Amino acid sequence: MKQTIDDYLQAKIGAEKDFQPDWEAHRYLIRGKMFAMHATDKNGKEILTLKLLPEHGEELRELHKDKIIAGYYMNKTHWNSIYLTENLPDELIKKMIDESYRLILGGFSKKVQREIMEGEV
């Protein structure tokens, strides 16, 4: 999945990608609100940070200890970081990306959600 994570993230409707030099991270945003961050941790390990419902994130961290951790340099309740060098199923990573995208999209008004889904600027 590593080769296609960027493609999968950028294929989300309304997704924009930028590089945050201070964090040395690629961010994936919807109208300026981040739904994913692709970076490395202090040891140089590749991580993908995503927003999840708190109870779902906690459950995944329990099931996949040391592969999914509380958000690296993020709010530990809502954000989770996946170590991409670990062997997690591609489908799990995609579902987590989808959930993060839905949560951020759902934070916009219905009008803005419609504009995003219809590709309006």
C-alpha positions in Angstrom: 0.0 0.0 0.0 2.9 2.4 0.6 3.2 3.3 -3.1 -0.4 4.1 -3.4 -1.2 5.9 -0.1 -0.5 9.2 -1.7 -2.7 8.4 -4.7 -5.5 7.1 -2.4 -5.4 10.3 -0.3 -5.3 12.6 -3.2 -8.1 10.8 -5.0 -10.5 11.9 -2.2 -13.0 14.5 -3.5 -11.8 18.0 -2.6 -8.4 16.8 -1.2 -5.5 19.1 -1.4 -1.9 18.2 -0.6 0.8 20.5 0.9 4.1 20.3 2.6 4.5 21.7 6.1 8.2 22.5 6.4 8.1 23.0 10.2 6.8 19.4 10.6 8.6 18.0 7.6 5.3 16.5 6.7 2.9 16.2 3.8 -0.6 17.2 4.8 -3.8 16.2 3.1 -6.6 18.8 3.6 -10.2 19.6 2.7 -10.6 23.3 2.4 -7.7 23.9 4.8 -8.7 21.2 7.4 -6.3 18.4 7.7 -7.6 14.8 7.4 -4.2 13.0 7.1 -0.5 13.7 7.6 2.3 11.6 6.1 5.7 12.1 7.9 8.3 10.4 9.9 8.7 10.1 13.7 11.8 11.2 15.6 13.5 7.9 14.7 12.9 8.3 11.0 10.1 5.7 10.8 7.3 6.5 8.3 4.0 7.3 9.8 0.5 8.2 8.6 -1.6 10.2 11.1 -5.4 10.1 10.8 -8.4 11.3 12.7 -10.7 8.6 14.1 -13.6 8.5 16.5 -12.0 8.2 19.9 -13.5 4.8 20.8 -12.4 3.4 17.4 -8.9 4.7 17.6 -8.5 3.3 21.1 -9.8 -0.1 19.9 -7.4 -0.2 17.0 -4.4 0.8 19.2 -5.3 -2.1 21.5 -5.6 -4.6 18.6 -2.4 -3.4 16.9 0.0 -2.4 19.7 3.1 -0.7 18.5 1.7 -0.6 14.9 -1.0 2.0 15.6 -0.3 4.6 18.3 -1.9 7.7 19.7 -1.4 10.6 17.3 2.3 11.5 17.0 2.5 15.2 18.0 -1.3 15.5 17.7 -4.3 15.3 20.0 -4.1 11.8 21.5 -7.8 11.4 21.8 -8.8 12.0 18.2 -5.6 11.3 16.1 -3.8 8.1 15.5 -0.5 7.3 13.8 0.1 4.2 11.8 3.6 2.9 11.4 3.7 2.2 7.6 6.7 -0.1 7.9 4.5 -2.6 9.9 2.4 -5.1 8.1 -1.1 -3.9 8.5 -3.7 -4.9 6.0 -4.2 -2.5 3.1 -8.0 -2.6 3.7 -7.6 -1.5 7.3 -5.4 1.5 6.3 -7.9 2.4 3.6 -10.8 2.2 6.1 -9.0 4.4 8.5 -8.3 7.0 5.8 -11.9 6.9 4.8 -13.1 7.4 8.3 -10.7 10.4 8.8 -11.9 11.9 5.5 -15.6 11.5 6.5 -15.0 13.0 10.0 -13.4 16.1 8.6 -15.9 16.4 5.7 -18.7 16.0 8.3 -17.4 19.0 10.2 -18.4 21.3 7.4 -21.9 22.7 6.9 -24.2 20.7 4.6 -23.9 23.5 2.0 -20.1 23.3 2.0 -20.2 19.5 2.0 -22.4 19.7 -1.2 -20.0 22.2 -2.8 -17.0 19.9 -2.0 -18.8 16.8 -3.3 -19.8 18.6 -6.5 -16.3 19.9 -7.0 -17.2 23.6 -6.6 -14.5 26.0 -5.3 
